[in-house]
């Protein structure tokens, strides 16, 4: 949940005081000053009447309000929660409205920065992710079912079988553009059948162009919109990177314990890029990791925390207690609360790496763990590749 800011509106004077980040929500180009009128006009059409009714009920009854709805932000839309109250000021004559707005659309909270992500002058700041198109669409559909206030649309996904399994590109912006298209298609409708389609438009060498389209059908009309995006084929990029790794005599054996296939690929690619002659073995849950440690020799374990069958905490306890193993185990988790980190150390882990992963921190902590385990400093340097983006964070 991302706090966008606070606001106060004097109902009599119509004076508005609000956080700078809320200006696009309470303003329109055809209005000189910010206000509730602009806010209502920026609310998506089919929710506008409901939002207005909730506000005016609070104004009439001098009561609290909590409204969740979709609102336009520049050329995009996000899901927000507007929480506040209506009260009388000290002289008991003037009504005031005070509230706080937060973004609750987690996967689309970055829409505020879309212009920065797509600006050619800042293109070097756009991070590339490995993603599966069908998985991206399915997660998008799942999100609509969670966040949309109307459950009157049947949503389906169709993907071209010719599409490569994994692509490398700016999946966050692609998801955001998809969100924008979706609301443009459904905005004027209250019900219908929506189909999200991904087709291979063009393929050249290691790159593809994908056409994403959204089609809405109901008894009266057919509405559709589409966009194209370009991406690299992940398999080719990984293959090229693997062939460039020097062949040293003694490989660095790492067991990566991660239940998500795409995260496995991202982490494997990252490790092979940053470390020379590294051999990565995969385990999809803690129990599989325990069984592999029983049978194989590893220099290091990178352990995700939240996994099915057996989580990272219990797997570490099992490895330490039943196998008496002292192999370095580093936790990987997006939960960076002090108690969560302490739980990892209490289980017997050597260190903690927060997600998204900072490359420089990853290398330092792996180096530290290997030094502690092997008692040598120089041995770790031959595994490290020089990297210009050590401060970059990788989302897995």
Secondary structure, 3 states (H helix, E strand, C coil): CEEEEEEEEECCCCCEEECHHHHHHHCCCCCCCCCHHHHHHHECHHHHHHHHHHHHHHHHHCCEEEEEEEEEECCEEEEEEEEEEEEECCCCCCEEEEEEEEECCHHHHHHHHHHHHHCHHHHHHCCCEEECHHHHHHHHHHHHHHHCCCCCEEEEEEECCCCCCCEEECHHHHHHHHHHHHHHHHCCCCCEEEEEEEEEEEEECCEEEEEEEEEEECCCCEEEEEEEEEEEEHHHHHHHHHHCCCCCCCCEEEEEECCCHHHHHHHHHHHHHHECCEEEEEECCHHHHHHHHHHCCCCEEEEECCCCCCCHHHHHHHHHHHHCCCCEEEEEECCCCHHHHHHHHHHCCCEEEECCEEHHHHHHHHHHHHHHHHCCCHHHHCCECCCCCCCCEECC
